[in-house]
Amino acid sequence: MIIAIPVNENNAEPSICVSFGRAPWFLFHNTVTDETQIIKNPAANAEGGAGIKAAQFVVDHTANVLITVRGGENAAEVLLAADIQIYKAQGRTARENLAAFTEGKLEKLESFHAGFHHKQ
């Protein structure tokens, strides 16, 4: 299983980013191999549609689960269409959330906002 988490930095203890689409990085953790990669989010600086682009990025990295603080409706549609389960983050770090997910302590994220619109 591959778990995706939007994070603020690329280091050993990344914190969860409250923005899904504009998160600077995504952490991808493979539960089978116990390998973790942190990859720059190509949608972070998109002029529009960052949530949809970030969702497609998560899909393209074959994630099965997304752990996030919140997400927009359009991004959720992309993720759910790809059968990616979405869970609500709790705690500050990616590590805390991976542990909480493994222990069955995270709740599915059922409510999505209309999205934020980037203005120049």
C-alpha positions in Angstrom: 0.0 0.0 0.0 1.2 3.5 -0.8 0.2 6.4 1.5 0.5 10.0 0.3 0.7 13.0 2.7 1.2 16.7 1.7 4.1 18.0 3.7 5.9 21.4 4.2 9.5 20.3 3.9 11.8 17.6 2.6 13.6 16.4 5.7 13.6 13.5 8.2 10.6 14.8 10.2 8.3 16.7 7.8 5.2 18.5 9.1 1.8 18.1 7.5 0.9 20.9 5.2 -2.6 22.3 5.7 -2.9 23.0 2.0 -3.4 19.9 -0.2 -3.1 21.4 -3.7 -0.4 23.9 -2.8 1.7 21.7 -0.5 5.4 22.2 -1.4 6.1 18.4 -1.2 4.3 15.1 -1.0 5.5 12.2 1.1 4.9 8.7 -0.3 5.3 5.8 2.0 5.2 2.2 0.8 4.0 0.0 3.6 5.2 -3.2 2.0 8.9 -2.1 1.5 8.8 0.5 4.3 10.4 3.0 1.9 9.5 6.7 2.0 10.1 9.3 -0.8 9.4 13.0 -0.5 8.8 14.5 -4.0 8.3 18.1 -5.0 4.6 18.9 -5.8 4.5 20.2 -9.4 1.1 21.8 -8.7 2.3 24.0 -5.8 2.7 27.1 -7.9 0.0 26.4 -10.5 -2.0 29.5 -11.5 -5.2 27.6 -11.2 -6.5 24.1 -10.6 -3.7 23.2 -8.1 -6.0 20.8 -6.2 -6.9 18.8 -9.3 -3.2 18.8 -10.5 -2.0 17.7 -7.1 -4.7 15.0 -7.0 -3.5 13.7 -10.4 0.1 13.7 -9.1 -1.0 11.5 -6.2 -2.9 9.2 -8.6 0.2 9.0 -10.9 2.3 7.9 -7.9 -0.1 5.0 -7.4 -1.2 6.0 -3.9 -3.9 3.9 -2.3 -4.5 6.3 0.7 -4.2 10.1 1.2 -3.8 11.6 4.6 -4.6 15.3 4.6 -5.9 18.1 6.8 -8.5 19.2 4.2 -9.2 19.1 0.5 -11.3 20.6 -2.2 -14.3 19.0 -3.9 -12.7 18.8 -7.4 -9.5 17.2 -6.0 -11.6 14.7 -4.0 -13.5 13.7 -7.2 -10.2 12.9 -8.9 -9.0 10.9 -5.9 -12.2 9.0 -5.2 -12.6 8.2 -8.9 -9.2 6.5 -8.6 -10.3 4.5 -5.5 -7.9 6.4 -3.2 -9.2 6.5 0.4 -8.9 9.9 2.0 -8.3 10.2 5.7 -8.2 13.3 8.0 -4.8 14.1 9.4 -4.3 14.5 13.1 -1.1 15.5 14.7 1.6 17.7 13.4 4.0 15.4 11.6 3.8 12.8 8.8 5.3 10.2 11.1 2.6 10.7 13.7 -0.1 10.3 11.0 1.5 7.2 9.5 1.5 5.6 13.0 -2.1 6.7 13.6 -3.3 5.3 10.3 -1.5 2.0 11.0 -3.2 1.8 14.4 -6.6 2.5 12.8 -7.0 5.9 14.6 -7.6 8.1 11.6 -11.2 8.9 10.4 -12.1 9.1 6.7 -12.4 12.6 5.4 -16.0 13.0 4.3 -16.4 16.8 4.0 -14.6 18.8 1.2 -14.6 22.5 0.6 -15.5 24.2 -2.6 -11.8 25.1 -3.2 -9.7 28.1 -2.9 -9.1 30.2 -5.9 -5.6 31.6 -6.5 -5.7 35.3 -7.4 -2.8 37.2 -8.9 
